[in-house]
Amino acid sequence: MDVVYLFHKDGRVVVPFYDYDPDLFKRFIYSGMGHWDNSGKCFVFPGKYVGDERLRKVFDKKPYGIYDEHSLSFTVSNFFDRPWNGSCSVSAAPAAMSRPAPRMNDRDCLAGSLSLPDLFSAGWADRLEAELHSRKYSPRTIKTYLYYNRSFCRRMQKRPEEAAGEDIRDYLSYLDKTRDLSSSSMNLAVSALKFFYYNVMKRDITAERHRPRRDKKLPEVLSESEIQRLLDCEKNPKHRLLLMLAYSSGLRVSEVVVLRKEHIDFGRRTVMVRSGKGRTDRCTLLSDRAAEFLLQYCALYNIRDWIFSGYPSDHHLSIRSAQTIFDKALQKAAIDKQATIHSLRHTFATHLLERGTDIRYIQALLGHAALRTTQRYTHVARRTVLKIQSPLDTLSMDD
């Protein structure tokens, strides 16, 4: 007869799912007693439920044994419908705990796709959304904040009223170890949780949480020849123009997809960016080559509103579609770099810096609030263009 092993230690109980049982898994999830740890393939719940009638109902006559690592005792329940208490040698429990994890089978694969119950109620979601709207947050930020708060409650299997500071720590650990999110994404999650608990629930459970350290990565930059190859390989006029504008004007992908014809000033050779990052407007340059191509493109496709229409035609192109366009162009051009469509904006700034453009002008064109954000491009600009000479090159070879 199969017996499920439970390990009781440090006030919590761990139930390893060595042999996945979908019915038992669902009963544990809907019991509300704890949470599923997908990285460890186990269910975890507080030790206070040991001996609770709810635990017996979860197993529904299925035999289970609880090993208490503190007292070194082993208790079997649901065996012939009556509990049996006895002792267990110290070596018996580690044998079960050290059992090697089986290879991924079909049932394990399906288990990972099962979603935990959503404990972030519609009422709390409405209140959070109303608070964000009242402060004029962007639709994208509202969507992100709702996502992380819902994900937090689902992952911790707690309602917002039940969450505590240590839950924030455990959730951030999960985002790092299991989902491998970047520090910027983890910081965004902290901001979302802090806004909800501080401004909506009037609880500051994030006060003692340290934010993840930011990654200090240098931007990926393409060379001039690589930019030319990228454009030469793109035969679709719409896709070609998208890449041209993103590079020649230093636009973010979220800015280029929402361009309207009215935002282009052909006479002054400028592009007006409306409600960019931080809900700020700015003016950036429009290259002569891009302007000529854009004029022909608008005449050919009878452009009246969106320059890059999506589906349906009265909507603009999605950000994901623009990213896909760049990824495919990168492959066609055989460019072996870990570049994204945002790399075109980095390349725009770096190439301007290499041509001697004052860094404060570049800051204005990019819409950076702080100059130090723009200064990072000095780390990737070519040293020969910046007239920086290595001390090794100045040593005399005659000595």
N, C-alpha and C positions, 0 to 999 in steps of 0.2 A: 504494500500500500504506500502511495506517495505521501511524503510528509514535507510540509513547508517549514523552512528554518528561519527563525527570527532571532536577531542578536541584539540584546539589551545592554547598552553601555552609555554612561555619561548622560543619563536622563532622556535618551532617545532610543528608538527601536528601528533597526534597519532590516528590511525584508528583501534579500537578493532574489531576483527572478532568473535563476539558473535555467529553468525550463519554463518558458513563457506560457502562462495560462490566461487567455484573453478575458474569460469571465471573471477570474479573480482580480485581474488588473482593473477592470471596470468597477468592480465592487469597492476596491480600495480607493479609486479616484473619487467616486461619488459618495464615499463615506464622509468626506470632509475632515478626516482625522489628521492628514498630513499632506505630503507632496511627493511627486514622482521626480527622482533624480535621474535624468536621462543619461548623464555621463557615466554614472555608476550602475545603470540598469537596476535600480532598486527603489523601493518605496520607503520613505522615512516619516515617522510620526512620533510625537512625544511619548515618553515612557508612562505617563499617567493613564494611558489607555490599556496598559497591561492588566488583565483581569476584568476589564470592562465588558459588559454584555454586548456592546456594539462590535467589539473585536470578534467575538464568537459568531455574530451574525454575518460578518464579512466573509468568514471562512465557510459558513453554511455547511457544517458537518465535515468539512475537509480537515484531516488531522494536521496539526501544526505544533512545533516545539519551540520554546523560548529559552535561549541560553543567556543567562545573566553573567556577564563577564566580571562583575564585582564580587558576587557570592559564589561564583563557579557552580551554580545550580542549573539544572535542566528540567523544564516542565513541559509535559506533552498534554495537549488538549484535543478534544473531539476524537479520542481513540476509544472505540466502543461506546461513544456517547457519554464518556465520563473522563474527568481529568486524571492524569497519573503523574505523581511527583516522585522524583528520584534524584540521584546524584549522577554526575557525569565527570569522567576524568578530564583533566585539563587538556590532554592531547586530543580528545574527541572533537571538541569544538573547533580548534584551529584547522583540523583536517577539512571540515566543511567550509571554513572561511577561506582557506587557501586553494580551494578547488579552482582550477583554471577556467577562465571564461570560454564558453564555446564559440565556435566560429559563427558568423552571422548567418542565420537561416531565414526562411521566408517569413516566419511569424515574428522574429525579432525586427525584421525590416518594417513590417506593418505596424509594430508597436510604436516605433519612433514617429509615425505619422499621426497617431491618435492625439487629439488636442485635449488639453485639460479644460475643466469647466471655467467659464468666464465669470469671475467674481467682481469685476468692475461694472457695477450696475448702470443701467441707462440713466438713472437719476443723477448719479455722480458725473457721468459723461456729459450730460446736458449742462450741468452747473459749471464744469470745467470749460466747455466750449463757450458758454455765455461770458465767462470771465475773460477768456482770451479775446473774444470779439470786442468786448467793451474797451480793451486796451489796444485795439487795432492791430492785432497780430496777423501775419499773413496766413492765407489758407494752407500753405504747405507746413508752416510751423504748427498750426492748430491740429492738422492731421498727424504730425509727428508726436506731439505731446499726448494726444489721445492714445496713440499706438503704444508708447512706452508705459503709460500708466496702466493700460489694459494688460500689457505683457507682464508687468511687474506683479499684478494681483493674480494673474493666471499662473505664473511661474511659482510664486510663493504659496499659492492656494490659500490666500487670505483676502478678506474684504478690506477696503481702505481703512475702516475703523480699527481693524485688528493689527495693522502693520506697525512695525517698530524699527528703530535705527539699525539693529543687526540684520533686519531683512534687506535693507538697502545694500549693506555690505555683501550679503550672500548673493543678491541679484547681480551686482557689479562683477563679483567673482564668476558667476555663471556667464555673463556677457563676454568676459575675457577668456576663460578656459574652454567653454563649450562652443560659443559662437565666434570667438576670435575677432571681436570687433576692434576697430582702431580706437585710440584714446579720444579722438574728436567725437566719435559716435557715442562712446561711453560718457563723455562730458555732456553730450546732448541729452542722454537719458537722465543724468543727474539733474539737469536744468528742468526737464519735464516733470520729474518727481517733486523737486523742490517747489516749483510753481504751484502744483496742485495742493500739496500738503500745507504750504505756508499761506497761500492766497485764498484757497477754497475751503480747506478743512480747518485752517487756523491752527495747525500743528507743525512744529518745526523739527521733524524727525531726521532731517538731513543735516542739522547744524554741525554735528561732530564728524561728518563723513568727509574725508579728504578726496578731492577730485583727482582722477587719474592723471599721471604726468603726460604732457603732450609730446607727441612724436616730433622730432626736429629733422624732418626729411627734406632734402633738397628737391625742387621741382624737376620733373622730366622735361627736357627741352629737345626739340628737333632742330637739325641743321637746315640751312637754306636749301641745300640740294634735296633734302628729304621732304621739305614742304613742297618743292616743285614736283617731285615724284608723286607725292600724295595727290596733287591737283591733276597731274597728267593722267593718272590711272583712273580718275573718276569721270566717267562718260555721261552720267546722268546730270543734266543742267541744274536741277533743284539741289541735288546733293553737292555738286561742285560749288554752287553759290553759298551753300551753308558753311562749307569748310573755308571758303574764301573770306567770308564776313567774320567768322569766329577768329580767324588768324589776323586779318588785316585791321580789325577794329578792337581786338583784345576783349571780346565779349564772353561772358559766362554762357554756358549752354542754356540756362534758364532765361537768359536775356535774348539770345539769338532766335530761339523758337517763337518768341512772342513779338517779333518785329512786325510792324505794320508799314505800309507804304508811306503813310503820313510822317513816320519817324525819320525818313531819309530826306536830307536837304542836299540835292544834287548840285545846286549852285555854290553852296559854301563847303561842299564835300565833308559833311558831318553826319553822324548818326546820333540821334537823341535816344538815350536809354531812359525809359519811364519806369519809375518805381523799382529800381534795382535793389541790390542787397541793402537792407536797412531802410527800405522805402524811400530811397533818395534818387533823384534824377541827376543825370550827368550827360555831358556831350563828349563824344569821342570822334576820332577821325575816320573818314571814308576814303579809301585809296582810289586813285584814278582808274586803275584796272578793274577793281570791284565795281565802281560806279558805272563804267561802260557796260560791263557784263550784266549788271542789275537792270539797267535801262532796257536792254534787249530782252532780258528775261521777263520783265513786266509787260512789255509789248507783246511778246510771243504768247504768254499765258493769261493775258488780260487781267493782271493783278490789280485788285481794287482795295483790298483790306490786308489780310494776312499775307506776308511774303512767302511763308512756308505753311501752307494749309495742311491740315491733317484729315482725319476721318471722324465724323462727316466734314465736309468741306468748309462749314462755317466755324470750325474749331481749328486752332493752330496745331502744328506738329508737336507731338509729345517729346519730352526730354529723353525718354528711353529710346524712341525712334532715332533721334539725333545721335545718341551714343552708339547705336547699332550702325548707323551710316559711317561714323568715323572708324569703328572697329573693322568693318569690311574694307574700307579704303586703306587702312593700315596694312591689312593682309595682302591686298592687291599690289600695294607698293613695295611689299617685301621688306618692311621696316621692322627690324627685330629690337624693339624697345617696349618697355612697360609703360606705354603712353595711353592717355585717355583724351577725350575731346577737350578737357580742361587744359591739356598740355599745349594746345594752340594758343591759349591766353598766356601761359607762361612763356611760350616761344616769342610771342608778340613783344612782351616786355623786355625779354633778354636781347632780342635783335635790336630794339630801339636803344637800349643801353650800350650795346656794342658799337652802335653808329654815333655815339657821342651825345645822345639826347639827355638833357638834364633830368635827373632822377625825380625831381619834383613835378615836372611835366608828365612823366610816366605815371606818377602817383595819381595825378588828376584824371588822366585818361582811363586808368584802371578803376578809379573810384575807391581807392584805399583811404580809410580814415586816419591811419597811422603810417608815418614814413618808414618805420622799421619793417612793416610788411613788404614794402616795395624793395627795401635794401637787400632782401635775401637773394635777389637776382644777381647781385654782384658776386655771389659765390659760384654761379654757374656760367657767367659770361666768360668768353675766351680771353685768356690773359694776354695774348698777343695783340688783340684789339684794344684792350685797356692799357697797353704799354707797360705791363708789369713783367719784369725780368727776374728769373730765378737767380739767386746768388751763385749757383753752380756754373751758370753760363758766363759769369764775369771773372772766374778764376783763370789764371794764366796757365797754359799748358807747357810753358818753357821751363818751369821750376823743376 
